[in-house]
């Protein structure tokens, strides 16, 4: 692995950790609903590269934006697909 590849891998790991922290924080908010979570996923997807996320989910950029805009029902399979494309995972733990 070249120094560039090593630095890029580290940056990708850090970016995924930051995205996971942001989404986790948003999920722990008291007044949080499906639309708000969808918009949070949209924001993170746009920062990560909406084209990449959309392709990983088998959608166009426009379809991905519509799906995550909060105006359509957000299906669990969509959430998992977007999170997988972002390099993060959903985890359940005891409070």
C-alpha positions as CSV (number, residue, x, y, z in Angstrom):
1,X,0.0,0.0,0.0
2,X,1.4,3.4,-1.0
3,X,1.5,6.3,1.5
4,X,-1.3,7.9,-0.5
5,X,-3.5,4.8,-0.3
6,X,-2.8,4.5,3.4
7,X,-3.7,8.1,4.1
8,X,-6.8,7.8,1.9
9,X,-7.9,4.6,3.8
10,X,-7.4,6.4,7.1
11,X,-9.5,9.4,5.9
12,X,-12.3,7.1,4.8
13,X,-12.3,5.4,8.2
14,X,-12.4,8.8,9.9
15,X,-15.2,10.0,7.6
16,X,-17.3,6.8,8.3
17,X,-16.8,7.3,12.0
18,X,-17.9,10.9,11.8
19,X,-21.0,9.9,9.8
20,X,-21.9,7.2,12.3
21,X,-21.5,9.6,15.3
22,X,-23.7,12.1,13.6
23,X,-26.5,9.6,12.8
24,X,-26.2,8.1,16.2
25,X,-26.6,11.5,17.8
26,X,-29.6,12.3,15.6
27,X,-31.3,9.0,16.5
28,X,-31.0,9.8,20.3
29,X,-32.8,13.1,20.0
30,X,-36.1,13.3,21.8
31,X,-38.3,14.6,19.0
32,X,-36.9,12.6,16.1
33,X,-39.1,11.0,13.4
34,X,-38.8,9.2,10.2
35,X,-38.7,12.3,8.0
36,X,-35.9,13.9,10.1
37,X,-33.9,10.7,9.9
38,X,-34.4,10.5,6.2
39,X,-33.1,14.1,5.8
40,X,-30.2,13.2,8.0
41,X,-29.3,10.3,5.7
42,X,-29.7,12.6,2.8
43,X,-27.3,15.2,4.3
44,X,-24.7,12.5,5.1
45,X,-25.2,10.9,1.6
46,X,-24.6,14.3,-0.1
47,X,-21.4,14.9,2.0
48,X,-20.2,11.4,1.1
49,X,-21.2,11.7,-2.6
50,X,-24.8,11.2,-3.5
51,X,-23.8,9.6,-6.8
52,X,-21.8,6.8,-5.1
53,X,-24.6,6.1,-2.5
54,X,-27.3,6.1,-5.2
55,X,-25.3,3.7,-7.4
56,X,-24.7,1.4,-4.5
57,X,-28.5,1.4,-3.8
58,X,-29.3,0.9,-7.5
59,X,-30.9,4.3,-7.9
60,X,-30.3,7.5,-9.8
61,X,-29.1,10.6,-7.9
62,X,-32.5,12.2,-8.3
63,X,-34.4,9.1,-7.1
64,X,-32.1,8.9,-4.1
65,X,-32.7,12.5,-3.2
66,X,-36.5,12.0,-3.5
67,X,-36.3,8.9,-1.4
68,X,-34.4,10.6,1.4
69,X,-36.1,14.0,1.2
70,X,-38.6,13.1,3.9
71,X,-41.6,13.3,1.6
72,X,-41.9,9.6,0.9
73,X,-42.1,6.7,3.4
74,X,-38.6,5.5,4.3
75,X,-38.4,1.7,4.2
76,X,-36.0,-0.2,6.5
77,X,-34.4,-1.8,3.5
78,X,-33.6,1.7,2.1
79,X,-32.0,2.7,5.4
80,X,-29.8,-0.4,5.5
81,X,-28.8,0.1,1.8
82,X,-27.8,3.7,2.4
83,X,-25.9,2.9,5.5
84,X,-24.1,0.1,3.8
85,X,-23.2,2.4,1.0
86,X,-21.9,5.0,3.5
87,X,-19.7,2.3,5.2
88,X,-21.6,2.4,8.5
89,X,-24.0,0.0,10.2
90,X,-27.0,0.1,12.4
91,X,-26.6,-1.5,15.8
92,X,-29.0,-2.2,18.7
93,X,-27.8,-2.0,22.3
94,X,-29.2,-2.1,25.8
95,X,-29.9,1.3,27.3
